[in-house]
Amino acid sequence: MKFINREKELKQLQEYLELSRKQLIVVAVSGLRRVGKTTLVKEFIKSRKAIYFFVYESKTSIELLREFSEELRKHRIITKLETINSWTTFFEILFERCKNYVIIFDEFQNFYSVDKSLFSVMQRNCDEQKTVPMNIIILGSLIGLFKKIFEDKKQPLYGRISAKIKLNPFTLKHSIETLKHLEYNNFENILKIYSLFGGFPKYYASLEQFNLINRDYFDIIEYLFIQENAPLENEVADILKQEFGRRSPLFYSILHSIATGKTKLSEIAGNIHMKESSITRHLSELEEKFGLVKSIRPMGTKKNTRYYISHPLIRFWFKFVYDKFSVYKLSGTSQIMGFIKADFNAFFGKRFEEICMEFMIKLNTENRLPFKIDYISNWWGSARVRGIRQEIEIDLVALNQKSNQILFTECKWKDNVDVEKILKGLKEKSGFVDWHKGKRKEYFCIIAKTFKKKIDEKNVLLLDLKDINQAT
């Protein structure tokens, strides 16, 4: 698959390489699994002097030393007769003979289970060999463990990183660009595939690998995840098992609750029959340590928090697969695919809101909104409407906090949307948002698949799938 995007990260790596001509530069590249860390670095080291080491968790320290020695022989760093029997010797050779090389350690955090003594050996060499012209790039996928190794003051490698690059998933724009490069031409199908894969390029590569180009998204789901012996059948389970270890059960229960619509703390706690105080730390870890959950609060308040799974494929798996293993084993793929097809629109509806938010951010960078926004989020609250207490929700609210301008947006994954009806409801709901009420300038936006009839009204923006496609 064609290498797409990552110009910023490649530029950063090049800058660090230039700095390493006169000194040791150690760069940590972190990110969730399947986000493209290895692909990025392999693209970067093309036509450069580089040595790549992959740290297998399943291998012993001796086996890794033997494998790494073979890699050094291949590059003629050591002779055929030389042997390396310790990590001390390995790093001594690395720093003595690999000057002006790029050295890559992939899945570096696996040393934690293979041989933790390596961290102290590496620390000593980093401290003693600061003037050696060498560029070491360390890649890590297990976010929690990777952070512990380099950010915990008790760990030997704390403070030994020269620079950090956090590799984020592709944006909507680059994900769509990838699918179009793979010759997908139905834009609705493109958005639905993106709703499943998000910005993780590895999953798009699997479309090419398994000859799924231009197949319907349900066919893709069944082939990759649901059919017997599906290529990615254990993808999510494997990722989470490695992240969570023995603490999996409670994290799984929390993620399943969120995926099935229990987004408030009280709802999550009630669903798994625990006290709220017993799961707040775990929610915090899922967000801050593992990067799998995001908490959102309506603007202007620290209360009323809701939680969402930020990784689309993990959200999909917990909603449709996690609690249906018995159905899968008993009835095969047809029944579980029936569940998915029956409820996929509800899943996609929420993802469409997130797609619309990315779209709005893209328009904002191009100055194509009525004003420059500096905040955008969902909004919800409780209010008395016609004598009845109700939950009020607005899909997106965007602000310019200096100029007191506000944009209310409704996202509708529907054809032939009645603009006047939706606009009337949106304006009514906007009245319950207290932010600078009476002093603000208001704008309204509706994003839909198609409209029954567009209207030309001041301060109203109407956008459809064609607009999203053209803008991305």
Secondary structure as the mmCIF struct_conf table of DSSP 4:
data_model
#
loop_
_struct_conf.conf_type_id
_struct_conf.id
_struct_conf.beg_label_comp_id
_struct_conf.beg_label_asym_id
_struct_conf.beg_label_seq_id
_struct_conf.end_label_comp_id
_struct_conf.end_label_asym_id
_struct_conf.end_label_seq_id
HELX_RH_AL_P HELX_RH_AL_P1 GLU A 7 LEU A 19
TURN_TY1_P TURN_TY1_P1 SER A 20 LYS A 22
BEND BEND1 GLN A 23 GLN A 23
STRN STRN1 LEU A 24 SER A 30
TURN_TY1_P TURN_TY1_P2 ARG A 33 ARG A 34
BEND BEND2 VAL A 35 GLY A 36
HELX_RH_AL_P HELX_RH_AL_P2 LYS A 37 PHE A 44
TURN_TY1_P TURN_TY1_P3 ILE A 45 SER A 47
BEND BEND3 ARG A 48 ARG A 48
STRN STRN2 ALA A 50 PHE A 54
TURN_TY1_P TURN_TY1_P4 GLU A 57 SER A 58
BEND BEND4 LYS A 59 LYS A 59
HELX_RH_AL_P HELX_RH_AL_P3 SER A 61 LYS A 74
TURN_TY1_P TURN_TY1_P5 HIS A 75 ARG A 76
BEND BEND5 ILE A 77 ILE A 78
TURN_TY1_P TURN_TY1_P6 LYS A 80 LEU A 81
BEND BEND6 SER A 86 SER A 86
HELX_RH_AL_P HELX_RH_AL_P4 TRP A 87 ARG A 97
TURN_TY1_P TURN_TY1_P7 LYS A 99 ASN A 100
STRN STRN3 VAL A 102 ASP A 106
TURN_TY1_P TURN_TY1_P8 GLU A 107 GLU A 107
HELX_RH_3T_P HELX_RH_3T_P1 PHE A 108 ASN A 110
HELX_RH_AL_P HELX_RH_AL_P5 PHE A 111 VAL A 114
TURN_TY1_P TURN_TY1_P9 LYS A 116 LYS A 116
HELX_RH_AL_P HELX_RH_AL_P6 SER A 117 GLU A 128
TURN_TY1_P TURN_TY1_P10 LYS A 130 THR A 131
BEND BEND7 VAL A 132 VAL A 132
STRN STRN4 MET A 134 GLY A 140
HELX_RH_AL_P HELX_RH_AL_P7 ILE A 143 GLU A 151
TURN_TY1_P TURN_TY1_P11 LYS A 153 LYS A 154
BEND BEND8 GLN A 155 GLN A 155
TURN_TY1_P TURN_TY1_P12 PRO A 156 GLY A 159
BEND BEND9 SER A 162 SER A 162
STRN STRN5 ALA A 163 LYS A 166
HELX_LH_PP_P HELX_LH_PP_P1 ASN A 168 THR A 171
HELX_RH_AL_P HELX_RH_AL_P8 LEU A 172 HIS A 181
TURN_TY1_P TURN_TY1_P13 LEU A 182 GLU A 183
HELX_RH_AL_P HELX_RH_AL_P9 PHE A 187 PHE A 197
TURN_TY1_P TURN_TY1_P14 GLY A 198 GLY A 199
HELX_RH_AL_P HELX_RH_AL_P10 PRO A 201 GLN A 209
TURN_TY1_P TURN_TY1_P15 PHE A 210 ASN A 211
TURN_TY1_P TURN_TY1_P16 ILE A 213 ASN A 214
HELX_RH_AL_P HELX_RH_AL_P11 TYR A 217 ILE A 221
HELX_RH_PI_P HELX_RH_PI_P1 GLU A 222 ILE A 226
BEND BEND10 GLN A 227 GLN A 227
TURN_TY1_P TURN_TY1_P17 GLU A 228 ASN A 229
TURN_TY1_P TURN_TY1_P18 PRO A 231 ASN A 234
HELX_RH_AL_P HELX_RH_AL_P12 GLU A 235 PHE A 244
HELX_RH_3T_P HELX_RH_3T_P2 GLY A 245 ARG A 247
HELX_RH_AL_P HELX_RH_AL_P13 SER A 248 ALA A 259
TURN_TY1_P TURN_TY1_P19 THR A 260 GLY A 261
STRN STRN6 LYS A 264 LYS A 264
HELX_RH_AL_P HELX_RH_AL_P14 LEU A 265 ASN A 271
TURN_TY1_P TURN_TY1_P20 ILE A 272 HIS A 273
HELX_RH_AL_P HELX_RH_AL_P15 GLU A 276 SER A 284
HELX_RH_PI_P HELX_RH_PI_P2 GLU A 285 LYS A 289
BEND BEND11 PHE A 290 PHE A 290
STRN STRN7 VAL A 293 ILE A 296
TURN_TY1_P TURN_TY1_P21 MET A 299 GLY A 300
BEND BEND12 LYS A 302 LYS A 302
BEND BEND13 ASN A 304 ASN A 304
STRN STRN8 ARG A 306 ILE A 309
BEND BEND14 SER A 310 SER A 310
HELX_RH_AL_P HELX_RH_AL_P16 PRO A 312 PHE A 320
TURN_TY1_P TURN_TY1_P22 VAL A 321 VAL A 321
HELX_RH_3T_P HELX_RH_3T_P3 TYR A 322 LYS A 324
HELX_RH_AL_P HELX_RH_AL_P17 PHE A 325 SER A 331
HELX_RH_AL_P HELX_RH_AL_P18 THR A 333 THR A 365
TURN_TY1_P TURN_TY1_P23 GLU A 366 ASN A 367
BEND BEND15 LEU A 369 PHE A 371
BEND BEND16 ASP A 374 ASP A 374
STRN STRN9 TYR A 375 VAL A 385
TURN_TY1_P TURN_TY1_P24 ARG A 386 GLY A 387
STRN STRN10 ILE A 388 ASN A 400
TURN_TY1_P TURN_TY1_P25 GLN A 401 ASN A 404
STRN STRN11 GLN A 405 LYS A 412
BEND BEND17 ASP A 415 ASN A 416
STRN STRN12 VAL A 417 VAL A 417
HELX_RH_AL_P HELX_RH_AL_P19 VAL A 419 SER A 430
TURN_TY1_P TURN_TY1_P26 GLY A 431 PHE A 432
TURN_TY1_P TURN_TY1_P27 TRP A 435 LYS A 439
BEND BEND18 ARG A 440 ARG A 440
STRN STRN13 LYS A 441 ALA A 448
BEND BEND19 LYS A 449 LYS A 449
STRN STRN14 PHE A 451 PHE A 451
BEND BEND20 LYS A 452 LYS A 453
TURN_TY1_P TURN_TY1_P28 LYS A 458 ASN A 459
STRN STRN15 VAL A 460 LEU A 463
HELX_RH_AL_P HELX_RH_AL_P20 LEU A 465 ALA A 471
#
